[in-house]
Amino acid sequence: MPIRQVTLPSGDTVPALGQGTWKMGESPARRADEVRALRLGIELGMMLIDTAEMYASGGAEEVVCEAIEGQRDGLFIVSKVLPENASRAGTIAACERSLKRLGTDRIDLYLLHWPGRHAIADTVAAFETLRRDGKIGQWGVSNFDTADMAELVAVEGGGHVATNQVLYNLTRRGPEHDLMVWQAARHIPLMAYSPVEQGRLAKHRALESIAQKHGVSVAQVALAFTLLRDDVISIPKATAPDHVRDNRAAADLRLDAADRAALDRAFPPPRGATPLEMI
């Protein structure tokens, strides 16, 4: 079964399930496994790969470079600029460095990693320059709350934002109260990082009965939760082949109304606005 597609504001579509790379590139001993895992994910249809200049100080981008060698076309590569580099000139220079580490001539989606000291108008101006020059396809942000997003779209060119990547999973449902509502009204999908809470949800006993009912793992239930909405892109990380395959299978898991009710009982949705969480 093909992975469901999510539509970006531009009209382009991307897989609802991609691959994360946080903590990849930190150990030379693990590099071969990381490359193999990303390549397996690509074979299974997880064509979106998320990385950042921050991850292993560029090491994760180098792992991605090796994994995508010879098969760049058809992939959707996401990377991020650090806030301290996000001035007009700094954003462009950071993008050039990421392009070199990734071994590609374009980044499909380039994000500001979190709000920082540089004026958002300057970062957006740099993004727009990179987009016009063909260095990036689209741009977005990460770790922006509702107020940050409102400030962003108010600046010149800010309405071109393609997505906002935030911490979202069963134990971090705060974005559902206002941020996801705000973005949905503007057709801006959300990207969910750490959808299995860095593996902690894979051991959560509250998910066991649902997992047993469907004959899947607890981690797959947690991941499938983030894929319930048609405007969420989930980016779990995996370095073991079995874990990669489990992640891919989660995209085919259909949680029914009873499952959703059970999840709401075990992990209640927010009743009010909460500060946006980050890890």
Secondary structure, DSSP 8 states (H G I E B T S, - for coil): ----EEE-TTS-EEESB-EE-TTTTS-GGGHHHHHHHHHHHHHTT--EEE--SSGGGGHHHHHHHHHHTT--TT-EEEEEE-GGG-SHHHHHHHHHHHHHHHTSS-EEEEEE-S--SS-HHHHHHHHHHHHHTTSEEEEEEES--HHHHHHHHHSTTGGG---EEEE-BTTB-GGGTTHHHHHHHTT--EEEESTTGGGGGGG-GGGHHHHHHHT--HHHHHHHHHTSSTTEEE-----SHHHHHHHHHHTT----HHHHHHHHHHS---SS-------
